[in-house]
């Protein structure tokens, strides 16, 4: 069988005139168009790859802040305060709040994020709550595409708030320029928490609800653990005490975010970090394309014959896989 040329191993182009119009309107600042494009991305329309291709030239200006921590740590309260601060500086802010999926509807469980909706009508603020839909890493599969839409729309600060913390909640490092981990005095055994991988991903630690007993002790424990394991990039991870509900310590958080941004730019870390993200995204897309082509080829009679030979034990599965791949590439 003749090998398929590389240009055929792509996602099918499927974009309507209406979707092209939505892209143009979004790039010209239309919030409704942005909302509709996000819905297309969430719904995994076939046009998503083409939509992203058409906005690629507008990407790379937004700064992405990831916020994670256990339930009840005050993540949403902190995000709300960051929004207020960035609004005062006339910055465009986009929030992606990734929630556990409802077991009944698949929708997002908003919880105490309702207070964020106070900003929903502000032209410089765009807020979207996403269902994680069981995605490993605590992040919706659509998250990275929606970040691109925010970026192309001209949003300067993108805040991602994730489901929680644990070994399956660490994918935020693959998306954020600065990762903030929020803990509270009630978090429990901080040593066990650190073993979950938080020390490696945190650029900034926050001990929230610092007015509660145990906040100072937790802060010291984190500082000690951070000092025992210096980072490869030489960034000294700060630990900030906050009471977000009373806006205490918020200015310190903002200053540390900017300090971390400057540090990364001065050390050429930011471009490297973003480059690695693009490399990983390319690898994922490549695997998706190949998987898609394999699924299509499994319907072919010739490939079905290979599968039947494997079932009968007449052909080794590895040899069969090589045969199928040779018909795709």
Secondary structure, DSSP 8 states (H G I E B T S, - for coil): -----GGGSS------HHHHHHHHHHHTT-HHHHHHHHHHHHTT-TTHHHHHHHHGGG-S--EEEEEEE-TTS-HHHHHHHHHHHHHHTT--EEEEEEE-B-TTT--B--GGGGGGGGGTT-TTEEEEEEE-TT-TTSS-TTHHHHHHHHHHHT-SEEEEE-S--STTS-GGGGT-SEEEEEEEGGG--HHHHIIIIIHHH-SEEEEE-TTSTTHHHHHHHHHHHHHHS--TT----EEEE-BGGGTBTHHHHHHHHHHHHHHHHHTTHHHHHHHHHHHHHHHHHHHHHHHHHHHHHTTSHHHHHHHHHHHTTSS-HHHHHHHHHHTT-
